[in-house]
């Protein structure tokens, strides 16, 4: 049985329409969650909004949202005024264009959803859209009102269904040039690149999400279990790492641990030892 849908509407391409449903594809609901308690009584705490000037609790019916126009200067907006800005939804996910699957930078990816037909009557039209996209190896850009906002989604074929990923707006994605502006220009030696390439080759693999553990969540679960059983909680100590003194030495050591060392290292090491021995004799 399919999980409860987050949203139901219609997927539309031209005059072709089929009823669809969005289902959450990634969730943090399984993570360890905590409540705030009173240490003395063990009772659960609840939040209250306090007036910053009077220090008094503000009841729910007196709480409104406000926009700061200057320092400690706000304009209040009633729920009806905010609701007036919310776009009306016609529950239609209308495809505006088909694009190459890799055309969008994944920096724009926000949240993924599974998109599936919401009833059997629309399954044939849904399959037609899905198989057509697979055959052309394309993704689709579509827009709809989703959770009170106009959202753009990237839709891609995935097995028997589709994956619809909400996209960040352009103003939400920060400039890479600003983030990288302080990185100095560095010329790398040929041997450094050869060693780096060798390390990358020996570490090559495939992405398997099952192989990655949430160690923090697992550690929290162990702490909770130990507390319930009355056991002493042992702090987890990070492994001490040696200081990297020389980049070339670090590369050579990494290459040696992961497999056969780079060719240049094997040739140069004996010569370097011989030179050092000769100098000692000369001294």
LUMTI-434366 format. One record per residue (C-alpha): residue number from 0; residue in three letters; x, y, z. Coordinates in steps of 0.02 Angstrom, whole numbers, plus 50000, padded with zeros to 5 digits. Example, Ala and Ser with C-alpha at 12.3 -4.5 7.8 and 13.67 -1.06 7.14 Angstrom:
// residues 2
+-----+-----+-------+-------+-------+
!   n ! res !    c1 !    c2 !    c3 !
+-----+-----+-------+-------+-------+
!   0 ! Ala ! 50615 ! 49775 ! 50390 !
!   1 ! Ser ! 50684 ! 49947 ! 50357 !
+-----+-----+-------+-------+-------+
// end
This chain:
// residues 283
+-----+-----+-------+-------+-------+
!   n ! res !    c1 !    c2 !    c3 !
+-----+-----+-------+-------+-------+
!   0 ! Unk ! 50000 ! 50000 ! 50000 !
!   1 ! Unk ! 50069 ! 50170 ! 49950 !
!   2 ! Unk ! 50108 ! 50292 ! 50092 !
!   3 ! Unk ! 49997 ! 50442 ! 50125 !
!   4 ! Unk ! 50022 ! 50578 ! 49993 !
!   5 ! Unk ! 50090 ! 50751 ! 50036 !
!   6 ! Unk ! 49999 ! 50830 ! 49889 !
!   7 ! Unk ! 49875 ! 50776 ! 49756 !
!   8 ! Unk ! 49840 ! 50859 ! 49590 !
!   9 ! Unk ! 49862 ! 50837 ! 49403 !
!  10 ! Unk ! 50016 ! 50817 ! 49294 !
!  11 ! Unk ! 49986 ! 50907 ! 49129 !
!  12 ! Unk ! 50082 ! 50905 ! 48964 !
!  13 ! Unk ! 49988 ! 51003 ! 48832 !
!  14 ! Unk ! 49815 ! 50925 ! 48827 !
!  15 ! Unk ! 49873 ! 50763 ! 48912 !
!  16 ! Unk ! 49821 ! 50762 ! 49096 !
!  17 ! Unk ! 49835 ! 50628 ! 49229 !
!  18 ! Unk ! 49799 ! 50630 ! 49417 !
!  19 ! Unk ! 49957 ! 50616 ! 49522 !
!  20 ! Unk ! 50016 ! 50617 ! 49702 !
!  21 ! Unk ! 50178 ! 50675 ! 49783 !
!  22 ! Unk ! 50255 ! 50566 ! 49918 !
!  23 ! Unk ! 50402 ! 50611 ! 50030 !
!  24 ! Unk ! 50562 ! 50533 ! 49962 !
!  25 ! Unk ! 50681 ! 50583 ! 50102 !
!  26 ! Unk ! 50636 ! 50610 ! 50285 !
!  27 ! Unk ! 50727 ! 50644 ! 50449 !
!  28 ! Unk ! 50582 ! 50571 ! 50549 !
!  29 ! Unk ! 50682 ! 50416 ! 50599 !
!  30 ! Unk ! 50819 ! 50514 ! 50686 !
!  31 ! Unk ! 50834 ! 50517 ! 50876 !
!  32 ! Unk ! 50730 ! 50663 ! 50942 !
!  33 ! Unk ! 50732 ! 50745 ! 51113 !
!  34 ! Unk ! 50610 ! 50846 ! 51218 !
!  35 ! Unk ! 50660 ! 50984 ! 51338 !
!  36 ! Unk ! 50629 ! 50939 ! 51521 !
!  37 ! Unk ! 50639 ! 51022 ! 51690 !
!  38 ! Unk ! 50796 ! 50946 ! 51767 !
!  39 ! Unk ! 50723 ! 50957 ! 51943 !
!  40 ! Unk ! 50549 ! 50884 ! 51910 !
!  41 ! Unk ! 50575 ! 50784 ! 51750 !
!  42 ! Unk ! 50420 ! 50868 ! 51678 !
!  43 ! Unk ! 50415 ! 50917 ! 51494 !
!  44 ! Unk ! 50432 ! 51103 ! 51454 !
!  45 ! Unk ! 50325 ! 51204 ! 51335 !
!  46 ! Unk ! 50371 ! 51364 ! 51244 !
!  47 ! Unk ! 50296 ! 51534 ! 51274 !
!  48 ! Unk ! 50319 ! 51699 ! 51181 !
!  49 ! Unk ! 50376 ! 51840 ! 51294 !
!  50 ! Unk ! 50360 ! 52027 ! 51259 !
!  51 ! Unk ! 50539 ! 52090 ! 51246 !
!  52 ! Unk ! 50496 ! 52254 ! 51336 !
!  53 ! Unk ! 50367 ! 52207 ! 51468 !
!  54 ! Unk ! 50430 ! 52030 ! 51500 !
!  55 ! Unk ! 50250 ! 51967 ! 51502 !
!  56 ! Unk ! 50185 ! 51811 ! 51413 !
!  57 ! Unk ! 50090 ! 51851 ! 51251 !
!  58 ! Unk ! 49938 ! 51742 ! 51222 !
!  59 ! Unk ! 49914 ! 51657 ! 51054 !
!  60 ! Unk ! 49771 ! 51770 ! 50997 !
!  61 ! Unk ! 49882 ! 51923 ! 51021 !
!  62 ! Unk ! 50029 ! 51856 ! 50920 !
!  63 ! Unk ! 50053 ! 51925 ! 50743 !
!  64 ! Unk ! 50195 ! 51917 ! 50618 !
!  65 ! Unk ! 50298 ! 52073 ! 50589 !
!  66 ! Unk ! 50427 ! 52138 ! 50466 !
!  67 ! Unk ! 50576 ! 52238 ! 50530 !
!  68 ! Unk ! 50590 ! 52405 ! 50438 !
!  69 ! Unk ! 50728 ! 52475 ! 50550 !
!  70 ! Unk ! 50813 ! 52441 ! 50715 !
!  71 ! Unk ! 50674 ! 52391 ! 50837 !
!  72 ! Unk ! 50546 ! 52459 ! 50714 !
!  73 ! Unk ! 50417 ! 52337 ! 50645 !
!  74 ! Unk ! 50257 ! 52335 ! 50545 !
!  75 ! Unk ! 50129 ! 52205 ! 50598 !
!  76 ! Unk ! 50041 ! 52096 ! 50469 !
!  77 ! Unk ! 49876 ! 52010 ! 50507 !
!  78 ! Unk ! 49851 ! 51829 ! 50448 !
!  79 ! Unk ! 49723 ! 51890 ! 50320 !
!  80 ! Unk ! 49849 ! 52012 ! 50246 !
!  81 ! Unk ! 49981 ! 51876 ! 50229 !
!  82 ! Unk ! 49852 ! 51755 ! 50156 !
!  83 ! Unk ! 49815 ! 51883 ! 50020 !
!  84 ! Unk ! 49991 ! 51858 ! 49952 !
!  85 ! Unk ! 49975 ! 51668 ! 49944 !
!  86 ! Unk ! 49943 ! 51617 ! 49763 !
!  87 ! Unk ! 49785 ! 51520 ! 49721 !
!  88 ! Unk ! 49816 ! 51339 ! 49681 !
!  89 ! Unk ! 49732 ! 51247 ! 49538 !
!  90 ! Unk ! 49821 ! 51086 ! 49590 !
!  91 ! Unk ! 49901 ! 51072 ! 49418 !
!  92 ! Unk ! 50083 ! 51023 ! 49395 !
!  93 ! Unk ! 50106 ! 51091 ! 49220 !
!  94 ! Unk ! 50260 ! 51040 ! 49121 !
!  95 ! Unk ! 50334 ! 51195 ! 49039 !
!  96 ! Unk ! 50487 ! 51119 ! 48952 !
!  97 ! Unk ! 50588 ! 50961 ! 48929 !
!  98 ! Unk ! 50776 ! 50976 ! 48955 !
!  99 ! Unk ! 50930 ! 50866 ! 48959 !
! 100 ! Unk ! 50940 ! 50769 ! 49123 !
! 101 ! Unk ! 51107 ! 50845 ! 49173 !
! 102 ! Unk ! 51069 ! 51024 ! 49121 !
! 103 ! Unk ! 51029 ! 51089 ! 49297 !
! 104 ! Unk ! 51169 ! 51112 ! 49423 !
! 105 ! Unk ! 51125 ! 51008 ! 49577 !
! 106 ! Unk ! 51157 ! 51162 ! 49685 !
! 107 ! Unk ! 50979 ! 51208 ! 49637 !
! 108 ! Unk ! 50908 ! 51044 ! 49704 !
! 109 ! Unk ! 50801 ! 51068 ! 49859 !
! 110 ! Unk ! 50691 ! 50921 ! 49913 !
! 111 ! Unk ! 50647 ! 50760 ! 49819 !
! 112 ! Unk ! 50474 ! 50683 ! 49807 !
! 113 ! Unk ! 50408 ! 50525 ! 49725 !
! 114 ! Unk ! 50277 ! 50565 ! 49594 !
! 115 ! Unk ! 50152 ! 50426 ! 49556 !
! 116 ! Unk ! 49978 ! 50410 ! 49480 !
! 117 ! Unk ! 49846 ! 50439 ! 49614 !
! 118 ! Unk ! 49719 ! 50320 ! 49536 !
! 119 ! Unk ! 49712 ! 50181 ! 49408 !
! 120 ! Unk ! 49620 ! 50286 ! 49280 !
! 121 ! Unk ! 49773 ! 50397 ! 49258 !
! 122 ! Unk ! 49902 ! 50256 ! 49255 !
! 123 ! Unk ! 49906 ! 50241 ! 49065 !
! 124 ! Unk ! 49934 ! 50428 ! 49035 !
! 125 ! Unk ! 50065 ! 50428 ! 49173 !
! 126 ! Unk ! 50156 ! 50281 ! 49094 !
! 127 ! Unk ! 50152 ! 50368 ! 48925 !
! 128 ! Unk ! 50236 ! 50524 ! 48995 !
! 129 ! Unk ! 50364 ! 50421 ! 49092 !
! 130 ! Unk ! 50412 ! 50309 ! 48946 !
! 131 ! Unk ! 50420 ! 50456 ! 48826 !
! 132 ! Unk ! 50543 ! 50544 ! 48941 !
! 133 ! Unk ! 50647 ! 50385 ! 48958 !
! 134 ! Unk ! 50654 ! 50362 ! 48770 !
! 135 ! Unk ! 50710 ! 50542 ! 48742 !
! 136 ! Unk ! 50824 ! 50539 ! 48896 !
! 137 ! Unk ! 50752 ! 50703 ! 48959 !
! 138 ! Unk ! 50689 ! 50782 ! 49120 !
! 139 ! Unk ! 50543 ! 50902 ! 49136 !
! 140 ! Unk ! 50525 ! 51073 ! 49215 !
! 141 ! Unk ! 50355 ! 51105 ! 49292 !
! 142 ! Unk ! 50274 ! 51232 ! 49407 !
! 143 ! Unk ! 50135 ! 51223 ! 49534 !
! 144 ! Unk ! 50079 ! 51298 ! 49700 !
! 145 ! Unk ! 50153 ! 51181 ! 49829 !
! 146 ! Unk ! 50132 ! 51211 ! 50016 !
! 147 ! Unk ! 50073 ! 51391 ! 49989 !
! 148 ! Unk ! 50215 ! 51440 ! 49872 !
! 149 ! Unk ! 50241 ! 51436 ! 49684 !
! 150 ! Unk ! 50376 ! 51305 ! 49660 !
! 151 ! Unk ! 50475 ! 51246 ! 49509 !
! 152 ! Unk ! 50507 ! 51059 ! 49503 !
! 153 ! Unk ! 50626 ! 50953 ! 49403 !
! 154 ! Unk ! 50541 ! 50789 ! 49355 !
! 155 ! Unk ! 50644 ! 50636 ! 49306 !
! 156 ! Unk ! 50598 ! 50455 ! 49267 !
! 157 ! Unk ! 50640 ! 50333 ! 49407 !
! 158 ! Unk ! 50593 ! 50150 ! 49388 !
! 159 ! Unk ! 50404 ! 50134 ! 49375 !
! 160 ! Unk ! 50376 ! 50312 ! 49432 !
! 161 ! Unk ! 50446 ! 50488 ! 49426 !
! 162 ! Unk ! 50551 ! 50589 ! 49549 !
! 163 ! Unk ! 50502 ! 50772 ! 49568 !
! 164 ! Unk ! 50633 ! 50882 ! 49651 !
! 165 ! Unk ! 50588 ! 51057 ! 49707 !
! 166 ! Unk ! 50717 ! 51184 ! 49648 !
! 167 ! Unk ! 50794 ! 51330 ! 49741 !
! 168 ! Unk ! 50765 ! 51501 ! 49666 !
! 169 ! Unk ! 50913 ! 51588 ! 49587 !
! 170 ! Unk ! 50923 ! 51716 ! 49729 !
! 171 ! Unk ! 50936 ! 51574 ! 49856 !
! 172 ! Unk ! 51092 ! 51497 ! 49777 !
! 173 ! Unk ! 51247 ! 51592 ! 49833 !
! 174 ! Unk ! 51389 ! 51640 ! 49717 !
! 175 ! Unk ! 51528 ! 51512 ! 49699 !
! 176 ! Unk ! 51647 ! 51650 ! 49646 !
! 177 ! Unk ! 51627 ! 51736 ! 49814 !
! 178 ! Unk ! 51654 ! 51574 ! 49910 !
! 179 ! Unk ! 51812 ! 51531 ! 49811 !
! 180 ! Unk ! 51882 ! 51708 ! 49794 !
! 181 ! Unk ! 52017 ! 51682 ! 49928 !
! 182 ! Unk ! 52086 ! 51519 ! 49857 !
! 183 ! Unk ! 52263 ! 51557 ! 49795 !
! 184 ! Unk ! 52322 ! 51506 ! 49622 !
! 185 ! Unk ! 52443 ! 51361 ! 49643 !
! 186 ! Unk ! 52550 ! 51271 ! 49514 !
! 187 ! Unk ! 52561 ! 51086 ! 49552 !
! 188 ! Unk ! 52711 ! 50979 ! 49508 !
! 189 ! Unk ! 52691 ! 50831 ! 49391 !
! 190 ! Unk ! 52736 ! 50703 ! 49524 !
! 191 ! Unk ! 52605 ! 50773 ! 49643 !
! 192 ! Unk ! 52469 ! 50752 ! 49513 !
! 193 ! Unk ! 52528 ! 50576 ! 49471 !
! 194 ! Unk ! 52521 ! 50525 ! 49654 !
! 195 ! Unk ! 52350 ! 50607 ! 49677 !
! 196 ! Unk ! 52282 ! 50517 ! 49523 !
! 197 ! Unk ! 52354 ! 50352 ! 49587 !
! 198 ! Unk ! 52268 ! 50374 ! 49757 !
! 199 ! Unk ! 52103 ! 50417 ! 49672 !
! 200 ! Unk ! 52116 ! 50262 ! 49560 !
! 201 ! Unk ! 52147 ! 50147 ! 49709 !
! 202 ! Unk ! 51998 ! 50224 ! 49802 !
! 203 ! Unk ! 51876 ! 50214 ! 49656 !
! 204 ! Unk ! 51709 ! 50134 ! 49694 !
! 205 ! Unk ! 51520 ! 50152 ! 49677 !
! 206 ! Unk ! 51393 ! 50248 ! 49779 !
! 207 ! Unk ! 51300 ! 50133 ! 49899 !
! 208 ! Unk ! 51193 ! 50232 ! 50024 !
! 209 ! Unk ! 51177 ! 50078 ! 50136 !
! 210 ! Unk ! 51365 ! 50082 ! 50169 !
! 211 ! Unk ! 51356 ! 50253 ! 50253 !
! 212 ! Unk ! 51306 ! 50254 ! 50435 !
! 213 ! Unk ! 51238 ! 50399 ! 50536 !
! 214 ! Unk ! 51367 ! 50377 ! 50674 !
! 215 ! Unk ! 51301 ! 50523 ! 50775 !
! 216 ! Unk ! 51123 ! 50454 ! 50780 !
! 217 ! Unk ! 51189 ! 50279 ! 50821 !
! 218 ! Unk ! 51295 ! 50351 ! 50962 !
! 219 ! Unk ! 51143 ! 50445 ! 51030 !
! 220 ! Unk ! 51040 ! 50284 ! 51026 !
! 221 ! Unk ! 51179 ! 50196 ! 51124 !
! 222 ! Unk ! 51183 ! 50338 ! 51252 !
! 223 ! Unk ! 50993 ! 50325 ! 51276 !
! 224 ! Unk ! 51004 ! 50135 ! 51292 !
! 225 ! Unk ! 51144 ! 50147 ! 51420 !
! 226 ! Unk ! 51045 ! 50276 ! 51520 !
! 227 ! Unk ! 50890 ! 50164 ! 51523 !
! 228 ! Unk ! 50994 ! 50013 ! 51579 !
! 229 ! Unk ! 51088 ! 50114 ! 51710 !
! 230 ! Unk ! 51257 ! 50087 ! 51629 !
! 231 ! Unk ! 51399 ! 50213 ! 51633 !
! 232 ! Unk ! 51407 ! 50317 ! 51475 !
! 233 ! Unk ! 51579 ! 50313 ! 51394 !
! 234 ! Unk ! 51626 ! 50466 ! 51291 !
! 235 ! Unk ! 51679 ! 50431 ! 51112 !
! 236 ! Unk ! 51855 ! 50493 ! 51081 !
! 237 ! Unk ! 51906 ! 50540 ! 50904 !
! 238 ! Unk ! 52060 ! 50453 ! 50836 !
! 239 ! Unk ! 52216 ! 50559 ! 50848 !
! 240 ! Unk ! 52287 ! 50601 ! 50678 !
! 241 ! Unk ! 52469 ! 50639 ! 50642 !
! 242 ! Unk ! 52518 ! 50811 ! 50580 !
! 243 ! Unk ! 52555 ! 50824 ! 50395 !
! 244 ! Unk ! 52726 ! 50905 ! 50385 !
! 245 ! Unk ! 52758 ! 50889 ! 50199 !
! 246 ! Unk ! 52627 ! 50872 ! 50061 !
! 247 ! Unk ! 52736 ! 50757 ! 49955 !
! 248 ! Unk ! 52770 ! 50642 ! 50104 !
! 249 ! Unk ! 52583 ! 50633 ! 50140 !
! 250 ! Unk ! 52545 ! 50591 ! 49959 !
! 251 ! Unk ! 52680 ! 50457 ! 49953 !
! 252 ! Unk ! 52622 ! 50379 ! 50116 !
! 253 ! Unk ! 52441 ! 50378 ! 50056 !
! 254 ! Unk ! 52491 ! 50298 ! 49891 !
! 255 ! Unk ! 52593 ! 50166 ! 49982 !
! 256 ! Unk ! 52450 ! 50120 ! 50099 !
! 257 ! Unk ! 52323 ! 50102 ! 49960 !
! 258 ! Unk ! 52424 ! 49995 ! 49843 !
! 259 ! Unk ! 52583 ! 50000 ! 49744 !
! 260 ! Unk ! 52675 ! 50166 ! 49758 !
! 261 ! Unk ! 52695 ! 50280 ! 49608 !
! 262 ! Unk ! 52837 ! 50236 ! 49490 !
! 263 ! Unk ! 52940 ! 50390 ! 49527 !
! 264 ! Unk ! 52941 ! 50353 ! 49712 !
! 265 ! Unk ! 53013 ! 50179 ! 49685 !
! 266 ! Unk ! 53153 ! 50246 ! 49575 !
! 267 ! Unk ! 53200 ! 50398 ! 49679 !
! 268 ! Unk ! 53199 ! 50322 ! 49854 !
! 269 ! Unk ! 53359 ! 50216 ! 49837 !
! 270 ! Unk ! 53451 ! 50362 ! 49756 !
! 271 ! Unk ! 53400 ! 50478 ! 49897 !
! 272 ! Unk ! 53461 ! 50353 ! 50028 !
! 273 ! Unk ! 53627 ! 50329 ! 49937 !
! 274 ! Unk ! 53655 ! 50517 ! 49926 !
! 275 ! Unk ! 53622 ! 50535 ! 50113 !
! 276 ! Unk ! 53743 ! 50392 ! 50151 !
! 277 ! Unk ! 53877 ! 50470 ! 50040 !
! 278 ! Unk ! 53861 ! 50635 ! 50131 !
! 279 ! Unk ! 53883 ! 50551 ! 50300 !
! 280 ! Unk ! 54042 ! 50466 ! 50241 !
! 281 ! Unk ! 54108 ! 50627 ! 50169 !
! 282 ! Unk ! 54075 ! 50713 ! 50336 !
+-----+-----+-------+-------+-------+
// end
